Amino acid sequence: MSPPISSSSSSSSSTTATTSRATTFQGTDSIYPLTHTAPRCIFKFKMRISKRPFSICLSILSLDLSPPFASGIGFNSGVLGSRLISGVDCPSLRRRRGIFNLGGFNRFHTNNIMDGMTSQYQHPISNDAAQDRCIWSSHEGGHKIDIGKQIFCNRSLNMKNIVAVGFDMDYTLAQYMPETFESLAYNGTTRKLVYDLGYPPELLEWSFDWKYMVRGLVLDKKRGNILKMDRHKYVKVAYHGFREMSKEDKIATYGNTLLRDSFDEPDYALIDTLFSLAEAYLFAQLVDFKDNNPGKVPNNADYSRMYKDVRAAVDLCHRDGTLKQMVAKDPKKYINEDPSIVPMIKMLRDSGRATFLVTNRYLLQGMYQSGRRRRHNQRTTHKKRIQNGLWDYTNVVMNFLCGNQTTDGIHSCNYSWLENFDVVITGSSKPSFFHEDNRANLFEVEPESGMLLNTDNGTPVPQIGNSSPRLPSKESKKACRVFQGGSVGHLHKLLSIEASSQVLYIGDHIYGDILRSKKVLGWRTMLVVPELEREVELLWESRETRKQLRLLRKERDLVEDKIHHLKWSLKFKDVSVDEKQNFLSELEELESQREEVRLRHQQAQRSFHQWFHKVWGQLMKTGYQNSRFAHQVERFACLYTSQVTNLSLYSPDKYYRPSEDFMPHEFDILTV
């Protein structure tokens, strides 16, 4: 079912504050009553009979409610033996099965979960055997791929020309749960603002709505505004804090200027990574807090100063190691398990490709910045400790992702996951890593001790005395080697890359991972957009509504053209008194019709906008234009998809080809 085009719901910013509460229903994650009829199952399943106990996950999407919701039913049995295998996920049963929050929108004191929205970032959990059967190289592989898990192509890419496939770790291989991980970062940041930067203790009562902000937004630091713009950099949606700006305010602020604003640093901040959602939300909260309580902000700080304080608090929060320790202590609480990661990498390696991991280790990025501000001897000592921490955290996360578990299910840390890669580089300092003139030193890491060893462009350098590193034996020459720092030149040498176009790099950060590697090097790129899975499913459900919107737009154009023609006739043609009266009557009727069509079209657009997100609408669209984020994806990502493991659903030798581009003069002719 498509979103109803006749209804108009109010913006989330105007929703009254209520007390957050949790309510449990059996078999549904929705706040809407189960009054829908004739639901249809949109997933195709394959069933295999097994003698072991089985788990069944059924996800049913209602087509009769707006917004849609998913209901899930779980069965467990030790008598019947079967396993239901699906190529798609059952997000409603991921974690809080049958539990949801009815949240208010008090930005300061409540847990304001947006009604009717499901998690944008949830991913399936299933056992290794089930996932292994779903990969392309398995006996059951090669089946039709669900639209939410397809890989979309902007530029032709023949995988036969790719000799090395690289991965980022955070939000690429490791999909963090925003409801726990980003909330952890948010709470730590508010504590730093209060206890280290002098902000009032009221901040400690605030809560984080992890569904409110989306990628692709722009923060206006000086004015305290949050913007969403189209690919031409025209501001289409704007909020001051959590208050929606009127059309007149938007035009006055961003439209009536002699010079086009670039909307870049230093006056603006780009929300181009999922790590930035919490700080954007906190900035909006502070803007509202300052407007309502101007005397409570330290030193009467302006909006720009408050943003700097948020950034400083984020760095402090990362620097004290709390986030790293919390995630390392219980990775399952903060990171989605995806057992198809190892089969995917194994398939790539079996096809003859080298694989590598290059990660910044974002959680400790601020520690580097702090270290550079210290005296030389203190900085050196601190740097060694930091670099060990970089490797330690990477090892913890990759152990978890690669499924290294003991018999009692507790994850154990070892180094067996390294067999999935040829080279691992931590602390790479992307995007500067991608500049070939980067002169950063490359250190080799001893996995067992975390010790950093000097290298000569990747070749170990023996030292005098007992401190000399162990040179790799002949048997271990093909084993994965772990490094710290360096540059892309080192990586190319380690992997014997002859041309940049032979490398496919997969990441989630449009700037740090994709833009620089594509623009500077010419690497082939794939962007991971977790939000995409939900977006394409809603697009599929709203096909009829999109057609009706186009018809309303054409009807509006037709009526306006008739009005213009009548006005022209009255102004320049010689008409009799009776004809003039008829023209005026017809003009009045047409103007009334135009207003009626305009209101219907406006309401339909707003309803369609809120179908995807109650505040920001579609991720990849702003009105009828591609959003700025979509424009960047189109320019710099050769491929894009919702999950990195979607790569396992395709042949490792696949030739990816883009769809046909349409210009406006072709659209109505070729899309009939």
Number of C-alpha atoms within 10 A of each C-alpha: 18 21 26 17 19 14 13 16 10 13 14 19 16 11 11 9 15 15 13 16 13 9 11 15 12 11 18 23 25 24 16 15 8 12 7 11 10 8 11 10 12 11 15 12 12 11 10 11 11 11 11 13 13 17 17 15 21 21 22 19 18 21 20 16 19 15 22 21 21 20 22 21 17 12 9 12 12 11 10 13 15 18 19 15 22 21 22 18 21 21 24 27 23 16 12 11 19 18 18 19 18 18 19 21 22 19 23 20 19 20 22 25 20 20 17 19 18 20 16 20 23 22 21 20 18 19 14 16 11 17 22 21 18 24 25 21 20 15 10 12 18 14 12 10 16 15 14 22 23 20 21 19 18 20 18 14 20 14 20 14 13 21 22 24 22 21 22 23 22 22 23 21 26 20 22 24 21 23 16 15 20 23 18 19 21 25 19 19 25 26 17 22 24 16 11 12 15 12 19 13 13 13 19 18 11 19 21 26 24 24 20 18 21 24 20 23 24 22 26 22 21 15 16 22 22 27 23 25 23 22 17 11 15 20 21 17 21 24 20 17 25 20 16 19 17 12 13 9 12 19 15 11 12 13 15 10 10 6 7 11 11 9 16 12 11 10 13 19 18 18 20 19 17 21 20 18 24 25 23 25 23 25 26 24 20 23 22 18 19 21 12 10 11 14 12 14 17 15 10 12 15 17 21 18 15 23 25 13 19 22 19 18 23 23 20 20 26 21 20 13 14 16 19 19 12 14 20 19 11 13 21 16 17 21 22 23 23 23 22 28 23 19 23 25 21 17 19 23 19 12 14 13 20 21 24 25 21 27 23 24 20 16 21 23 17 18 21 17 12 15 17 14 10 12 9 11 9 12 16 14 11 17 17 14 13 19 22 20 18 23 24 19 19 21 19 20 20 20 21 26 24 20 19 17 14 10 6 6 9 11 18 13 17 15 14 11 18 21 13 22 21 21 21 23 25 26 25 21 21 21 18 18 26 24 16 14 11 13 14 15 15 23 24 26 22 17 18 9 10 18 16 19 20 18 15 12 18 18 14 17 15 14 11 7 7 6 9 13 18 11 12 13 9 8 7 10 10 11 16 17 22 22 25 26 23 25 25 22 17 20 22 16 12 15 15 12 15 11 13 18 18 19 26 25 24 26 27 29 21 22 18 19 26 27 22 20 28 23 13 13 17 17 23 26 26 30 27 26 24 24 19 22 21 20 21 18 13 20 16 13 16 17 13 13 20 18 11 14 18 12 13 18 16 12 16 19 15 12 17 15 11 15 20 11 13 16 14 11 14 15 10 8 10 10 13 9 9 9 12 16 13 12 18 15 11 15 18 13 12 17 15 12 15 19 13 13 18 17 13 20 22 18 18 23 20 22 24 25 19 21 24 20 22 22 23 24 21 23 21 20 20 23 17 8 16 19 26 24 23 17 17 17 21 16 15 23 28 24 24 23 23 26 26 28 22 21 21 25 22 21 17 22 13 11 14 18 15 14 11 7 8 12 8 7 8 10 11 10 9 8 7 5
